[in-house]
């Protein structure tokens, strides 16, 4: 590594010193400001709490690069403790701008690849932000191929066509379906049906990503709910139920963080294939945004992520007024290829 004063060490939030935690938080704050300039910085306690409440179906390892007592770069691996996709490791590497192109990222990558090899992971995936071109250049150097291009789209609520939303609510298939709400944790008695409903997201486009279908389990849902509660994040889920059969037919959900009150994240929206064609997606999205307007007046922007190939959902979002904020590319590369790249270097 060219920058000889840099040292790299593993970082575990539960054992790190207060000085190390504060330095790692300062690093994250700078990186966040670069990627999401509209958002206020996340408080130390909030950020630390998030790292302490990772759901157990993720196995996470972190490293930090230090220059003296300053944290200048970080790397993270995410392994799936699930029945599917156990061959995959998700990676993240981020380096402060003034320390890029000095070999720090490559040194961190070596740590990540070693961890992946030891964990039996053969396919590595990572995302790059269109606002930060250094990421795409890094992907090219390691020989990664694009698996999927997705967009973060943003809706300025001041420009929302409220009359259109009222029309979508009025035109919803009220005779065939009823709507209901789950605020916060999902009800235990419906977890199996909820898992089956969540699995509909396997029908969303994933382009060339070499991933297996996800199968949610009640225990995974419980773990996710516990993490959200510990982080004090709000999740609203609006669902549609088929009147004749009583079956859950579709859903949409949003996430709101009281510490970031101006922003709302729109999560998954899905409708079971046999219930498509009735306008459920528009009805669900319009009903959700109506409640947000009524009960969360601090929210000024809504963000959502969609595969660029997801034409039906993009059509709804564009009609609502969502506009492109930035693009993401999810890359994939074999661990053996990255090891070869590191060896060649």
N, C-alpha and C positions, 0 to 999 in steps of 0.2 A: 504494500500500500504506500502510495507516494507521500502521504501526509503522516510523517513518522510520529508526531505527537498525539495521534489519535489512538485511543484504546477502545476495544469493544468488549462488552460484558452482557451476560444475560440479565434480564430485568423481570423481576417478579414483584408485583405490587404488594403482596402480603409480607415480603421480607425486606423490601427496599427501605433505605433510611429516609427520613423526612427531607433531607437535602436532595437526595436522588429523585424522590417523587416530585418535588417542586421543580427541579430542573427538567424532568421529562414532561411535566405539564407545560412549562414555558416553551419547550420545543413544539409540542402539539398545538399550542395556541398560535404560534407563528405559522405553522403549516396550514392550520385551519383558515387563518386570515388570508393566506394566498389562494386557497381553493374556494373559499366561501366568503368573499369580502363583505357581503351584506350582513352577515350574521355576527352578533356580539360574541366576545370570547366566553368560553365555558369556564365557570368557576372551578377552582382546584378541587373542592370537596365533591362537586358534581362529577367531574371527570374521573376522579379517583374511585368514586362509587360505581361508575360504569365499568371500570376495569375489574372491580371486585365481584361483579354480579353477572359474569358470562354464563349462559345456560350450559349445563354439563354435556349437552350433545355436541358442544364444541370443545376441542382440546387446543389450547392456545399457548404458544411460546413466543417470547419477545426478547429482543436485544436492543441495546442502545449504544451508539458510538459517542464517545466523550472526548472533548478537547479541554483538558484541565477539568474543571468542575462544570463546564457547559455541555449540555446534551445537544449534539449537532445532527444526529440522524437516528432513525429507528427502523427496525424490521420486525415483522410479525408473521408467524405461520398459524393457519387455522386448519386443524384436522377435524374430520367428521366422525363423531362417535355415534354413527347411525348404521342402519342395515345396508344403505346404499352409498355409493360414491366414496367408499373407503380407499380407493386408489388415488384420490385427488387431495392435493393440498392447496389452499388459497394462500397467496403470499401478498405482503405489502411492504414496500421499502420507500422511505421518504427521507430526503436529505435537504438541509437548509440551503437556500440558493447560493450563498457564498462558499459553500463547501462542495458543490457539485463538480463533477469531472475531475476528481482527485483520487478516485479509486475506492472511496468509502463505500459506495453502493455495491461495488463488486465484492468487497470484503464481507459485507453483510450478506450478500447473496450466497457466498460460500457457506456461511453459517446456516442459512436457511436450507440449502440443498443437503448438507450433511444431516440435518434434523429430519428432512423428508426421506432420505435414504434409510436412516435408522428406523423410521416409522413405516417403511414399506410402501411409501407413496411413489407412484410412477408418473403421474401427470400433475404438472404445476400450472395454476391459473393465477392471473393477477389483472388488475384493471388500471387503465391510464385515462387521465383527464384531458380533454381537448384544450383546456386552458393552460396546460403545462406540457409543452412539446417535448421536454426532456424525457418523459415517460415513453413516448412512442419511439424515440431514438434508442432508449434502453431495450425495448422489446425487439427492435431490429437487431441489436448487437447479440442478443442471446438466442436468436433464431426462432422467436415465438411467432405463431400464426394467429390471426384474428379469429376468435370464436364467435363473438357476437358484438354488434354495435348497438348501444342503447342510448337513450336521450333522457336527460333530466329536463323536464318541462316545468315551467312556472306560471302560475295564474296570479295576476294582480287582482285582488278582490274588488278594487275600486272600479275596474273595467268589466266586472262580471255582468252579463246580461241577465238580470234578475227576472225579467218577464219570460225569457226563454226557459229558465229553471222552473218557474211556476207552471209553464205549459207542459214541460216534461213530467212534472209531478202529476198534473191533471190527466195526462194521456197515458199514464202507467196502467198496466193490465190489472186493475183492481179486482176485476171479477174472477181472475184465475189465481191470483197470488195475494198473500198478506205480507206486510212488513213488520219486523220486530227488531229490537235493539239488545245488544249485549254491551254493557258499559263496564270496562275492566275485565277481570278474569272470566273465562268461559264457564258456563254451568256444568258441573260434574256429570249430571245425568244426560247431557247431550254431547259428551266429548267424542264418542265414536262417530256420531253423525257429523260433527264438526270436522273431524279428521278427514272423513270422506269428502266433505265439501272443500276443504283446503287443498286436497289432492287434485282438484280441477285445474290448479295452476300448472300442472304437468302438460296441459293442452296449450299453454301459451308458447309463442315462438321462442326457440332457443338457438336457432340458426345452426352453426357448425360446432357448437359446444359438445364435447364428448362426455356428457354427463348422463347418468341414469335418472329415471323418474324418482321423485321423492315420495316416500310414504310416511305421512305423519302418524304418530302414535299418541294416545292420550298422555303418556308420560312426557313426551316432548312438549306437548301443549302446556302441561302443568309447569314444566321447567321454564318455558318462555313467559308464562304469566307471572311466575315468581320473580323473574328477572325484571320485568316491567314494573311490578309493584315496588321492588327494592329501589329502582331508579326513579320512582315517583313519576313515571311517564303515564299519560292517559292514552288508552286505546278505545275508540268507539267502533263497534262493528254493527253494521246494518245488514240484516239478512232478509231474504224473500223465501216464503214457504208456499209450496203448492197447495192450494186449498183442498183439492180433491183427494190427494194422497197423503198430505201432511209432511211430505218430503221437503227437506231444505233444497232450494233450487239455485240460489246465488247469494252473493255477499259483496260488500265493500267495507274497507276499514281505513281509519285515519289514526295518526299518532300526534300527540301534542305534548310538549315539554313546558311546564310552567316557567322554567328558567330561560326559555327561548320563546317568549309568548307571541312574537310577531309571525312565526312560521308554523305551518302545519304540513305534515307529510301525509300524502295520500298513499296508502299501502295497496295491497292486492285488491283487485276487483275481478270476480269470476262468476260465470254462470254455467251450470251443468249443460253439456251439449244438447240434451233432449229438451231443454227449456229455452233454448236460444230462439231468436226471431220474434220475441214478444216485446222488445224494448225494455227488458229488465235492467240492462246496464245503465241506460239513461235515467231511468226512474230511480235506481239506487243512488247514482252519483248526485242527482239533483236534490233528492231528499236529504242526503248527507250534508251537502253544502248549505241547505236551508237551515239545518240545525246548527252548523258551525256559525253562520251569520247571526243567529239568534242568541247563542250561548257563549261564544268565544269572540267578543268584539275586538280583542287585542290582535287577532290574526289579520294580517294584511296580505300575506302571500301563501300560496299552497304549492308544494312541489310534489312531483311524482316522477317515477322512472318507468320507461317503457322500452321494450325492444323496438328498434327502428323499423322492424318488419311487422310489428303488431298493428296492422292497418285498422281493424275494427275499433280497438281501444283508442288509437290516435285520432280517429275520426271524431269520437265522442269528446275527447279532451280538447281538440282544436276548436270544436263548436262551442265548448264552454269558455274558451279564451286562453287556454294554456299555450304558451309559446316557448320555443327552444331556449334553454338557459345554458346548457353545455352538453357535450356528447362524451360518452364513455366507451372505451373499447375493452372488452374482456379478452385477454390473450391466453393461449395455452401452449405449453411446450413440455416435452418429455424431460424428466429429471436427468436421464442419461445424457441428453443433448446439452443441458446446462452444465453438467459436470465436465463434458468435453470442452465446452467453451471456456470454463474456468481453467482447465488444464492447459489449453492452448495459450492462455494469457500468461 
